[in-house]
Amino acid sequence: MNPPPTPAVVPFRKRFDPRFVGRSTPLDCGWPIGNALFSAGLSRASFDRQVELQKSLADKCRATNASVLPHINTRNTARDMDVIRGALDERRISYLGYSYGTYLGTVYTQMFPGRVDRMVLDGSVAPSSYTPQLLKGLEPENEQALSAWATWAAQRHGTYSLGRTRVEVLATIDRVMSAAARKPLTVGTAPDLFRIDDTQVPLLLFMGLSDDTDSARDALAGQLSVLAKAADGQPAPLTPEFAAVLRGFLTDEDTNLGTVQTALACADGTASRNIEQYWRDIEASRRTHPLFGPLANNIVPCAFWKTPPEKPIRVRDDAAMLIVAATGDPRTTYKSSSELHRLLPSSKLLTLKGANRHGLYGQYGNACIDREVNQYLTSGKLPARDRTCETQGT
């Protein structure tokens, strides 16, 4: 749920790196970003391996960073923001946040009401949706995005060989999952040689479904083509792009982002410590969401976290802001953005209809979304009512 880069807009002249990321002193537990986001897989045995992995991640982080873990949470980041505001001698700040950054923006409005000028939250996380299990509740949107992608891929069977119909493409994914559960799929060659099992395939799909542009869909189709070859026992060479994706998710090439994202989630809320409850939830979700249920409901390092969290934020103070959301957002759902809008009566909701996309303003190229947001940022005046844009960008 990491935010995309901030687009260059006139009212936003200052940027900061939150504590423990970027130029701030980094928090790094040595976690590849994908490790805390794996699926439970297809069996109890694969889930049990996940329990061991997630516990080891928590233990490793506590062993190497025990002195600073009590100081990482979203409330403290919001406090840092207000210190920066004071240092700049500004009475109010303007803020643009994506994904997790929308939760940070909301927390700031509740801790420091009246200190916000213009605020845009793109792909919003309502407080009730922000839990240590970051993916829970996203199953329907991701299945819808997967179905749309499968239809797109089927229309290009000559390029990707994944199936001539949506059903055939989805069957190819099932075949890949079954093969990966029997024996990890070998893809690439040294030094970029990877073995992908049934706990990792759903994560690759999930990460590829946050964007419904042709280029993003092409990238995901290319990845599935490689995995399908491996499932059939054929050589499965990697493109440089896919190799980079796998290095990022599965190796220690860049472990700061995965550490901070998970540590924040663990510090901001309380996760169940009942291992059997996770398994029951996984099995129940598997019946209706066989691919994404075991991913979204899997156990997380927070189940073994020792740092006591501050109380989750509650929205009690109204705040005027512009909330931007796509109806098919597979990362932070439209339902979540709509809930935040209801909690903040002075906010306005800017909807992009029909897009399976996470992160819109300045990122997606929709002229209507960009125009509405720019008008607000330059004038400081919210639209008189909620607005809806169409995917063609008019």
Secondary structure, DSSP 8 states (H G I E B T S, - for coil): ---------TT-------TTSTTS--------TTGGG----SSHHHHHHHHHHHHHHHHHHHHHHTTTGGG-SHHHHHHHHHHHHHHTT-SSEEEEEETHHHHHHHHHHHHSTT-EEEEEEES---GGG--SSTTTT-HHHHHHHHHHHHHHHHTTHHHH-S-SSHHHHHHHHHHHHHHHHHS-EEEEETTEEEEE-TTTHHHHHHHHTS--SHHHHHHHHHHHHHHHHHHTT------HHHHHHHHHHHSTTS-HHHHHHHHHHHHHS-----HHHHHHHHHHHHHH-TTTHHHHT---GGGG--S---------S----EEEEETT-SSS-HHHHHHHHHH-TT-EEEEEET---S--TTTS--HHHHHHHHHHHHH----SS-EEEETT--
